[in-house]
């Protein structure tokens, strides 16, 4: 077992003090830097940084970044959700470590959707029905994996199909792993 323990720190986003979500850091008691390329292969990280090593994943509309000595998660409902996600990641880290001799390490991230391509599929009315101030912000949220075509009531069926077809190669399952 590579990762045995951590301390959880829950906090509000300083940039958005009125936000209804919290963020967390799990301060790791063991350095997991060596497993990151293997974890990247197993879970399909969309951003991988070599130095200092970190890998970022999308999970249910959240960004989860694993550094050598820290895990960071955004957009959490509460501490219970933070603990659940960090425990899941701890298990994934340990599983990847145990299977590392059977995994080809990957030192690059996955291809990412382009915000401008997403914006081309949107009505560009800035109607705010999606909860975002502009279609450009909505496109950015789609590219991040936080929103999808179902969140834009103004999309025509044709534009919804076009957007879904564009996003399909970037789709992830319930664990945040690319299909």
Secondary structure, 3 states (H helix, E strand, C coil): CCCCCEEEEEEECHHHCCCCCEEEEEEECCCCHHHHHHHHHHHCCCEEECCCCEEEEEECCEEEEEECCEEEEEEECCHHHHHHHHHHHHHHHHHHHHCHHHCCCCCCCCCCCCHHHHHHHCCCCCCCCCCCCCHHHHHHHHHHCCCCHHHCCCCCHHHHHHHHHHHHHHCECCCCCEC
